[in-house]
Amino acid sequence: MEENKQNKDPLHGVKLAEIVEFLVDYYGWEELGNKVRINCFRNDPSVKSSLKFLRRTPWARAEVEALYLDKVKYKR
């Protein structure tokens, strides 16, 4: 039963690093910083610093994941 719940999660099997890299490729750092207003996207951005921040900050991670899901649904 638990396995069915995981399969319904659209982010199941997608790493946070993959999400950040996809969004950076899609928007670029500047536009991504405008969409999700967090300093790690705006001041000296890097995937490493972004991952560190997003793993510690649930609200920011939720915003990034929502933005990713919004873009991926059009891609599939």
PDB file as gemmi writes it, atoms N, CA and C in Angstrom:
CRYST1    1.000    1.000    1.000  90.00  90.00  90.00 P 1                      
ATOM      1  N   MET A   1       0.827  -1.193   0.000  1.00  0.00           N  
ATOM      2  CA  MET A   1       0.000   0.000   0.000  1.00  0.00           C  
ATOM      3  C   MET A   1       0.875   1.261   0.000  1.00  0.00           C  
ATOM      4  N   GLU A   2       1.945   1.276   0.787  1.00  0.00           N  
ATOM      5  CA  GLU A   2       2.820   2.437   0.843  1.00  0.00           C  
ATOM      6  C   GLU A   2       3.493   2.679  -0.506  1.00  0.00           C  
ATOM      7  N   GLU A   3       3.800   1.636  -1.235  1.00  0.00           N  
ATOM      8  CA  GLU A   3       4.433   1.771  -2.538  1.00  0.00           C  
ATOM      9  C   GLU A   3       3.541   2.552  -3.500  1.00  0.00           C  
ATOM     10  N   ASN A   4       2.236   2.366  -3.438  1.00  0.00           N  
ATOM     11  CA  ASN A   4       1.309   3.099  -4.296  1.00  0.00           C  
ATOM     12  C   ASN A   4       1.328   4.584  -3.997  1.00  0.00           C  
ATOM     13  N   LYS A   5       1.485   4.956  -2.726  1.00  0.00           N  
ATOM     14  CA  LYS A   5       1.542   6.368  -2.356  1.00  0.00           C  
ATOM     15  C   LYS A   5       2.776   7.023  -2.965  1.00  0.00           C  
ATOM     16  N   GLN A   6       3.907   6.338  -2.931  1.00  0.00           N  
ATOM     17  CA  GLN A   6       5.131   6.891  -3.493  1.00  0.00           C  
ATOM     18  C   GLN A   6       5.016   7.086  -4.995  1.00  0.00           C  
ATOM     19  N   ASN A   7       4.378   6.168  -5.671  1.00  0.00           N  
ATOM     20  CA  ASN A   7       4.257   6.272  -7.116  1.00  0.00           C  
ATOM     21  C   ASN A   7       3.384   7.440  -7.542  1.00  0.00           C  
ATOM     22  N   LYS A   8       2.489   7.889  -6.685  1.00  0.00           N  
ATOM     23  CA  LYS A   8       1.632   9.029  -7.014  1.00  0.00           C  
ATOM     24  C   LYS A   8       2.348  10.361  -6.815  1.00  0.00           C  
ATOM     25  N   ASP A   9       3.446  10.351  -6.086  1.00  0.00           N  
ATOM     26  CA  ASP A   9       4.225  11.562  -5.858  1.00  0.00           C  
ATOM     27  C   ASP A   9       4.978  11.911  -7.141  1.00  0.00           C  
ATOM     28  N   PRO A  10       4.666  13.047  -7.762  1.00  0.00           N  
ATOM     29  CA  PRO A  10       5.325  13.386  -9.030  1.00  0.00           C  
ATOM     30  C   PRO A  10       6.828  13.638  -8.884  1.00  0.00           C  
ATOM     31  N   LEU A  11       7.285  13.863  -7.672  1.00  0.00           N  
ATOM     32  CA  LEU A  11       8.715  14.098  -7.450  1.00  0.00           C  
ATOM     33  C   LEU A  11       9.451  12.838  -7.034  1.00  0.00           C  
ATOM     34  N   HIS A  12       8.743  11.721  -6.979  1.00  0.00           N  
ATOM     35  CA  HIS A  12       9.378  10.465  -6.576  1.00  0.00           C  
ATOM     36  C   HIS A  12      10.513  10.123  -7.537  1.00  0.00           C  
ATOM     37  N   GLY A  13      11.695   9.926  -6.985  1.00  0.00           N  
ATOM     38  CA  GLY A  13      12.853   9.556  -7.796  1.00  0.00           C  
ATOM     39  C   GLY A  13      13.586  10.726  -8.420  1.00  0.00           C  
ATOM     40  N   VAL A  14      13.121  11.940  -8.199  1.00  0.00           N  
ATOM     41  CA  VAL A  14      13.779  13.130  -8.749  1.00  0.00           C  
ATOM     42  C   VAL A  14      14.610  13.765  -7.636  1.00  0.00           C  
ATOM     43  N   LYS A  15      15.893  13.909  -7.878  1.00  0.00           N  
ATOM     44  CA  LYS A  15      16.784  14.498  -6.877  1.00  0.00           C  
ATOM     45  C   LYS A  15      16.666  16.012  -6.897  1.00  0.00           C  
ATOM     46  N   LEU A  16      16.877  16.605  -5.738  1.00  0.00           N  
ATOM     47  CA  LEU A  16      16.813  18.059  -5.621  1.00  0.00           C  
ATOM     48  C   LEU A  16      17.831  18.720  -6.553  1.00  0.00           C  
ATOM     49  N   ALA A  17      18.990  18.128  -6.688  1.00  0.00           N  
ATOM     50  CA  ALA A  17      20.009  18.674  -7.595  1.00  0.00           C  
ATOM     51  C   ALA A  17      19.497  18.702  -9.037  1.00  0.00           C  
ATOM     52  N   GLU A  18      18.783  17.663  -9.443  1.00  0.00           N  
ATOM     53  CA  GLU A  18      18.219  17.623 -10.793  1.00  0.00           C  
ATOM     54  C   GLU A  18      17.197  18.734 -10.994  1.00  0.00           C  
ATOM     55  N   ILE A  19      16.416  18.992  -9.962  1.00  0.00           N  
ATOM     56  CA  ILE A  19      15.405  20.053 -10.032  1.00  0.00           C  
ATOM     57  C   ILE A  19      16.080  21.409 -10.207  1.00  0.00           C  
ATOM     58  N   VAL A  20      17.082  21.685  -9.376  1.00  0.00           N  
ATOM     59  CA  VAL A  20      17.778  22.982  -9.445  1.00  0.00           C  
ATOM     60  C   VAL A  20      18.461  23.135 -10.798  1.00  0.00           C  
ATOM     61  N   GLU A  21      19.148  22.099 -11.262  1.00  0.00           N  
ATOM     62  CA  GLU A  21      19.838  22.182 -12.552  1.00  0.00           C  
ATOM     63  C   GLU A  21      18.854  22.397 -13.703  1.00  0.00           C  
ATOM     64  N   PHE A  22      17.709  21.724 -13.659  1.00  0.00           N  
ATOM     65  CA  PHE A  22      16.685  21.922 -14.687  1.00  0.00           C  
ATOM     66  C   PHE A  22      16.221  23.377 -14.711  1.00  0.00           C  
ATOM     67  N   LEU A  23      15.920  23.916 -13.517  1.00  0.00           N  
ATOM     68  CA  LEU A  23      15.413  25.286 -13.443  1.00  0.00           C  
ATOM     69  C   LEU A  23      16.462  26.303 -13.875  1.00  0.00           C  
ATOM     70  N   VAL A  24      17.717  26.059 -13.530  1.00  0.00           N  
ATOM     71  CA  VAL A  24      18.794  26.966 -13.965  1.00  0.00           C  
ATOM     72  C   VAL A  24      18.930  26.913 -15.481  1.00  0.00           C  
ATOM     73  N   ASP A  25      18.864  25.728 -16.066  1.00  0.00           N  
ATOM     74  CA  ASP A  25      18.932  25.609 -17.523  1.00  0.00           C  
ATOM     75  C   ASP A  25      17.738  26.286 -18.184  1.00  0.00           C  
ATOM     76  N   TYR A  26      16.574  26.151 -17.579  1.00  0.00           N  
ATOM     77  CA  TYR A  26      15.346  26.705 -18.154  1.00  0.00           C  
ATOM     78  C   TYR A  26      15.294  28.233 -18.031  1.00  0.00           C  
ATOM     79  N   TYR A  27      15.564  28.738 -16.821  1.00  0.00           N  
ATOM     80  CA  TYR A  27      15.410  30.173 -16.562  1.00  0.00           C  
ATOM     81  C   TYR A  27      16.725  30.943 -16.546  1.00  0.00           C  
ATOM     82  N   GLY A  28      17.785  30.334 -16.081  1.00  0.00           N  
ATOM     83  CA  GLY A  28      19.006  31.063 -15.762  1.00  0.00           C  
ATOM     84  C   GLY A  28      18.902  31.572 -14.334  1.00  0.00           C  
ATOM     85  N   TRP A  29      20.041  31.865 -13.741  1.00  0.00           N  
ATOM     86  CA  TRP A  29      20.052  32.269 -12.326  1.00  0.00           C  
ATOM     87  C   TRP A  29      19.266  33.550 -12.069  1.00  0.00           C  
ATOM     88  N   GLU A  30      19.418  34.530 -12.951  1.00  0.00           N  
ATOM     89  CA  GLU A  30      18.757  35.827 -12.709  1.00  0.00           C  
ATOM     90  C   GLU A  30      17.235  35.689 -12.677  1.00  0.00           C  
ATOM     91  N   GLU A  31      16.674  35.049 -13.687  1.00  0.00           N  
ATOM     92  CA  GLU A  31      15.223  34.884 -13.738  1.00  0.00           C  
ATOM     93  C   GLU A  31      14.727  33.957 -12.633  1.00  0.00           C  
ATOM     94  N   LEU A  32      15.500  32.925 -12.319  1.00  0.00           N  
ATOM     95  CA  LEU A  32      15.127  32.023 -11.228  1.00  0.00           C  
ATOM     96  C   LEU A  32      15.087  32.785  -9.906  1.00  0.00           C  
ATOM     97  N   GLY A  33      16.034  33.695  -9.718  1.00  0.00           N  
ATOM     98  CA  GLY A  33      16.039  34.545  -8.519  1.00  0.00           C  
ATOM     99  C   GLY A  33      14.847  35.482  -8.463  1.00  0.00           C  
ATOM    100  N   ASN A  34      14.325  35.863  -9.611  1.00  0.00           N  
ATOM    101  CA  ASN A  34      13.118  36.690  -9.648  1.00  0.00           C  
ATOM    102  C   ASN A  34      11.872  35.866  -9.352  1.00  0.00           C  
ATOM    103  N   LYS A  35      11.858  34.623  -9.796  1.00  0.00           N  
ATOM    104  CA  LYS A  35      10.700  33.747  -9.575  1.00  0.00           C  
ATOM    105  C   LYS A  35      10.624  33.251  -8.135  1.00  0.00           C  
ATOM    106  N   VAL A  36      11.773  32.857  -7.590  1.00  0.00           N  
ATOM    107  CA  VAL A  36      11.854  32.397  -6.197  1.00  0.00           C  
ATOM    108  C   VAL A  36      12.863  33.315  -5.516  1.00  0.00           C  
ATOM    109  N   ARG A  37      12.350  34.236  -4.735  1.00  0.00           N  
ATOM    110  CA  ARG A  37      13.178  35.316  -4.199  1.00  0.00           C  
ATOM    111  C   ARG A  37      13.959  34.860  -2.964  1.00  0.00           C  
ATOM    112  N   ILE A  38      15.042  34.142  -3.240  1.00  0.00           N  
ATOM    113  CA  ILE A  38      15.954  33.725  -2.175  1.00  0.00           C  
ATOM    114  C   ILE A  38      17.371  34.117  -2.576  1.00  0.00           C  
ATOM    115  N   ASN A  39      18.168  34.500  -1.600  1.00  0.00           N  
ATOM    116  CA  ASN A  39      19.506  35.021  -1.868  1.00  0.00           C  
ATOM    117  C   ASN A  39      20.424  34.040  -2.571  1.00  0.00           C  
ATOM    118  N   CYS A  40      20.265  32.751  -2.306  1.00  0.00           N  
ATOM    119  CA  CYS A  40      21.182  31.793  -2.933  1.00  0.00           C  
ATOM    120  C   CYS A  40      20.990  31.725  -4.447  1.00  0.00           C  
ATOM    121  N   PHE A  41      19.896  32.242  -4.961  1.00  0.00           N  
ATOM    122  CA  PHE A  41      19.684  32.330  -6.408  1.00  0.00           C  
ATOM    123  C   PHE A  41      20.085  33.705  -6.945  1.00  0.00           C  
ATOM    124  N   ARG A  42      20.280  34.670  -6.076  1.00  0.00           N  
ATOM    125  CA  ARG A  42      20.492  36.049  -6.518  1.00  0.00           C  
ATOM    126  C   ARG A  42      21.916  36.551  -6.302  1.00  0.00           C  
ATOM    127  N   ASN A  43      22.562  36.133  -5.230  1.00  0.00           N  
ATOM    128  CA  ASN A  43      23.897  36.622  -4.892  1.00  0.00           C  
ATOM    129  C   ASN A  43      24.911  35.495  -4.994  1.00  0.00           C  
ATOM    130  N   ASP A  44      25.786  35.574  -5.989  1.00  0.00           N  
ATOM    131  CA  ASP A  44      26.823  34.566  -6.206  1.00  0.00           C  
ATOM    132  C   ASP A  44      26.242  33.156  -6.214  1.00  0.00           C  
ATOM    133  N   PRO A  45      25.309  32.884  -7.114  1.00  0.00           N  
ATOM    134  CA  PRO A  45      24.583  31.605  -7.104  1.00  0.00           C  
ATOM    135  C   PRO A  45      25.446  30.419  -7.545  1.00  0.00           C  
ATOM    136  N   SER A  46      25.155  29.287  -6.954  1.00  0.00           N  
ATOM    137  CA  SER A  46      25.750  28.020  -7.372  1.00  0.00           C  
ATOM    138  C   SER A  46      24.782  26.908  -6.992  1.00  0.00           C  
ATOM    139  N   VAL A  47      24.893  25.793  -7.659  1.00  0.00           N  
ATOM    140  CA  VAL A  47      24.028  24.656  -7.350  1.00  0.00           C  
ATOM    141  C   VAL A  47      24.318  24.194  -5.923  1.00  0.00           C  
ATOM    142  N   LYS A  48      25.584  24.126  -5.555  1.00  0.00           N  
ATOM    143  CA  LYS A  48      25.969  23.644  -4.228  1.00  0.00           C  
ATOM    144  C   LYS A  48      25.370  24.494  -3.109  1.00  0.00           C  
ATOM    145  N   SER A  49      25.496  25.811  -3.211  1.00  0.00           N  
ATOM    146  CA  SER A  49      24.954  26.676  -2.155  1.00  0.00           C  
ATOM    147  C   SER A  49      23.423  26.625  -2.137  1.00  0.00           C  
ATOM    148  N   SER A  50      22.822  26.497  -3.311  1.00  0.00           N  
ATOM    149  CA  SER A  50      21.367  26.411  -3.385  1.00  0.00           C  
ATOM    150  C   SER A  50      20.854  25.138  -2.724  1.00  0.00           C  
ATOM    151  N   LEU A  51      21.525  24.022  -2.993  1.00  0.00           N  
ATOM    152  CA  LEU A  51      21.113  22.754  -2.389  1.00  0.00           C  
ATOM    153  C   LEU A  51      21.222  22.815  -0.871  1.00  0.00           C  
ATOM    154  N   LYS A  52      22.297  23.387  -0.385  1.00  0.00           N  
ATOM    155  CA  LYS A  52      22.491  23.499   1.066  1.00  0.00           C  
ATOM    156  C   LYS A  52      21.342  24.295   1.693  1.00  0.00           C  
ATOM    157  N   PHE A  53      20.999  25.424   1.090  1.00  0.00           N  
ATOM    158  CA  PHE A  53      19.925  26.254   1.612  1.00  0.00           C  
ATOM    159  C   PHE A  53      18.566  25.562   1.509  1.00  0.00           C  
ATOM    160  N   LEU A  54      18.278  24.989   0.351  1.00  0.00           N  
ATOM    161  CA  LEU A  54      16.967  24.376   0.133  1.00  0.00           C  
ATOM    162  C   LEU A  54      16.733  23.171   1.037  1.00  0.00           C  
ATOM    163  N   ARG A  55      17.776  22.441   1.356  1.00  0.00           N  
ATOM    164  CA  ARG A  55      17.624  21.286   2.247  1.00  0.00           C  
ATOM    165  C   ARG A  55      17.299  21.716   3.677  1.00  0.00           C  
ATOM    166  N   ARG A  56      17.698  22.927   4.042  1.00  0.00           N  
ATOM    167  CA  ARG A  56      17.448  23.418   5.401  1.00  0.00           C  
ATOM    168  C   ARG A  56      16.206  24.293   5.498  1.00  0.00           C  
ATOM    169  N   THR A  57      15.598  24.646   4.374  1.00  0.00           N  
ATOM    170  CA  THR A  57      14.516  25.625   4.376  1.00  0.00           C  
ATOM    171  C   THR A  57      13.295  25.066   3.639  1.00  0.00           C  
ATOM    172  N   PRO A  58      12.386  24.442   4.378  1.00  0.00           N  
ATOM    173  CA  PRO A  58      11.243  23.763   3.746  1.00  0.00           C  
ATOM    174  C   PRO A  58      10.371  24.654   2.855  1.00  0.00           C  
ATOM    175  N   TRP A  59      10.108  25.897   3.248  1.00  0.00           N  
ATOM    176  CA  TRP A  59       9.238  26.752   2.441  1.00  0.00           C  
ATOM    177  C   TRP A  59       9.883  27.069   1.095  1.00  0.00           C  
ATOM    178  N   ALA A  60      11.195  27.287   1.086  1.00  0.00           N  
ATOM    179  CA  ALA A  60      11.886  27.592  -0.168  1.00  0.00           C  
ATOM    180  C   ALA A  60      11.929  26.367  -1.066  1.00  0.00           C  
ATOM    181  N   ARG A  61      12.187  25.212  -0.465  1.00  0.00           N  
ATOM    182  CA  ARG A  61      12.200  23.966  -1.244  1.00  0.00           C  
ATOM    183  C   ARG A  61      10.829  23.716  -1.869  1.00  0.00           C  
ATOM    184  N   ALA A  62       9.776  23.970  -1.116  1.00  0.00           N  
ATOM    185  CA  ALA A  62       8.417  23.780  -1.634  1.00  0.00           C  
ATOM    186  C   ALA A  62       8.164  24.686  -2.839  1.00  0.00           C  
ATOM    187  N   GLU A  63       8.629  25.924  -2.775  1.00  0.00           N  
ATOM    188  CA  GLU A  63       8.451  26.850  -3.902  1.00  0.00           C  
ATOM    189  C   GLU A  63       9.215  26.382  -5.134  1.00  0.00           C  
ATOM    190  N   VAL A  64      10.441  25.910  -4.929  1.00  0.00           N  
ATOM    191  CA  VAL A  64      11.265  25.435  -6.038  1.00  0.00           C  
ATOM    192  C   VAL A  64      10.643  24.181  -6.660  1.00  0.00           C  
ATOM    193  N   GLU A  65      10.189  23.267  -5.819  1.00  0.00           N  
ATOM    194  CA  GLU A  65       9.556  22.048  -6.332  1.00  0.00           C  
ATOM    195  C   GLU A  65       8.270  22.364  -7.093  1.00  0.00           C  
ATOM    196  N   ALA A  66       7.490  23.313  -6.606  1.00  0.00           N  
ATOM    197  CA  ALA A  66       6.254  23.703  -7.291  1.00  0.00           C  
ATOM    198  C   ALA A  66       6.568  24.322  -8.656  1.00  0.00           C  
ATOM    199  N   LEU A  67       7.583  25.144  -8.714  1.00  0.00           N  
ATOM    200  CA  LEU A  67       7.986  25.757  -9.983  1.00  0.00           C  
ATOM    201  C   LEU A  67       8.444  24.681 -10.967  1.00  0.00           C  
ATOM    202  N   TYR A  68       9.207  23.720 -10.473  1.00  0.00           N  
ATOM    203  CA  TYR A  68       9.659  22.601 -11.300  1.00  0.00           C  
ATOM    204  C   TYR A  68       8.470  21.805 -11.847  1.00  0.00           C  
ATOM    205  N   LEU A  69       7.542  21.462 -10.977  1.00  0.00           N  
ATOM    206  CA  LEU A  69       6.377  20.692 -11.417  1.00  0.00           C  
ATOM    207  C   LEU A  69       5.555  21.455 -12.443  1.00  0.00           C  
ATOM    208  N   ASP A  70       5.458  22.764 -12.268  1.00  0.00           N  
ATOM    209  CA  ASP A  70       4.717  23.583 -13.216  1.00  0.00           C  
ATOM    210  C   ASP A  70       5.356  23.532 -14.604  1.00  0.00           C  
ATOM    211  N   LYS A  71       6.664  23.535 -14.670  1.00  0.00           N  
ATOM    212  CA  LYS A  71       7.362  23.501 -15.967  1.00  0.00           C  
ATOM    213  C   LYS A  71       7.414  22.107 -16.559  1.00  0.00           C  
ATOM    214  N   VAL A  72       7.564  21.104 -15.730  1.00  0.00           N  
ATOM    215  CA  VAL A  72       7.689  19.728 -16.227  1.00  0.00           C  
ATOM    216  C   VAL A  72       6.381  19.218 -16.815  1.00  0.00           C  
ATOM    217  N   LYS A  73       5.258  19.645 -16.279  1.00  0.00           N  
ATOM    218  CA  LYS A  73       3.980  19.155 -16.790  1.00  0.00           C  
ATOM    219  C   LYS A  73       3.778  19.542 -18.253  1.00  0.00           C  
ATOM    220  N   TYR A  74       4.374  20.650 -18.684  1.00  0.00           N  
ATOM    221  CA  TYR A  74       4.272  21.055 -20.086  1.00  0.00           C  
ATOM    222  C   TYR A  74       5.273  20.313 -20.962  1.00  0.00           C  
ATOM    223  N   LYS A  75       6.338  19.847 -20.345  1.00  0.00           N  
ATOM    224  CA  LYS A  75       7.396  19.164 -21.086  1.00  0.00           C  
ATOM    225  C   LYS A  75       7.020  17.733 -21.421  1.00  0.00           C  
ATOM    226  N   ARG A  76       6.253  17.076 -20.570  1.00  0.00           N  
ATOM    227  CA  ARG A  76       5.914  15.666 -20.775  1.00  0.00           C  
ATOM    228  C   ARG A  76       4.753  15.475 -21.709  1.00  0.00           C  
TER     229      ARG A  76                                                      
END                                                                             
